[in-house]
Amino acid sequence: MLSLKNKRIFIRIISFGLLCAYFGFAYVLIVKGILGDLDEYPGSGNPYEFNKAVIITPIGAFIVGLLFGVIEIYFLERLFLKAPLLIKLVAKTTALVFVISLFGYLITLVESSVFMDVAFWKPEVLKTGEAFLEHFLFASIIYAGGIILILLFLFEITDYLGQGIILNYITGKYHAPKHEERIFMFLDMKSSTSIAEKLGHIKYFELLKSYYADMTNPIEKNFGKVYQYVGDEIIVTWDLKTGIKNNNCLKCFFSLKEKFKKLASSYEEEYGVIPKFKAALHYGRITTGEIGVLKKEILFTGDVLNTTSRMEKLCNTHNVDCVISKSLFSQLKLNPNLRFKNIGEHMFRGKENAIEIVAIS
């Protein structure tokens, strides 16, 4: 089973390939409309066969799209990680358009070399390359640049809204409210007020950006999804089945602890503090649906959210880093290295029944 991170990477690369294949097919139709009954390209004199182009071009575009996806994720995304959206889009589009223009030029040379049965560095073949630069390069840049810009914009907006959100809006999954069983983990930074006073507002905000960015991989690795960032608190959620499987919800907490243990020295060096956090986990029945007019949002509502938030305060009371409701804890498979203690039943405001809580370490 792919982790959410690997699944996101796979979907993005395949999406690049499929969308490029679609636009490649559209390009074939456009060229057919321009050339009409001609059986050769006007610039290069190479033969043109629609029946071959309608198959070869989309396949080639799919392969190029996969290449673009790999370049985007493993190089450009990391290179422009902290850049503003406009600079990201312009820089990435320019880089990918350069790649596709170079690819188109080389394909023209190879195609001409095969057609003429001479080496591709021969003058007559290089002349067809010049024809490509003269007749098709500008159009290719405009067409390919527009497509790439649209694709990159869609992927960037997906990251801004959250994974799966756009698809949920398109399919109308939550257009009508739905009941779900979900696990929630509330993660709250310890001593955030004193840290903010020590660092100042700007430096503290930079710390939060790094803090949340470093949480991403452990959360995705354990199949969690970020529901909300609320100040110095992050709310992570799983559907009940996924969260219980392999103890994903609890493993996520310990993965985060391990990650920040490794990063302690870098945070100390950069900010002069080492961020620590506490967590509460609980599950229950919630209602999920779209709300808003000027700004739409997929919202979770239910008592489980209020309860989990209040459970988190017990970490300070009992001097522990993680608490979990007994109802959720009893559904997990206990690890021999796991230490836990029952800290009793607790009544929370608005609740009719007490909730039994377990502290984890």
Secondary structure, DSSP 8 states (H G I E B T S, - for coil): ---HHHHHHHHHHHHHHHHHHHHHHHHHHHHHHHHTT-SB-TTT--B--HHHHHHHHHHHHHHHHHHHHHHIIIIIHHHTTTS-HHHHHHHHHHHHHHHHHHHHHHHHHHHHHHHHTS-TTSHHHHHHHHHHHHHTHHHHHHHHHHHHHHHHHHHHHHHHH-TTHHHHHHHTTTTS-EEEEEEEEEEEETTHHHHHHHH-HHHHHHHHHHHHHHHHHHHHHTT-EEEEEETTEEEEEEEHHHHHGGGHHHHHHHHHHHHHHHTHHHHHHHHSS---EEEEEEEEEEEEEEE-SSS-EEEEESHHHHHHHHHHTHHHHHT-SEEEEHHHHTTS---TT--EEEEEEE--TT-SS-EEEEEE-
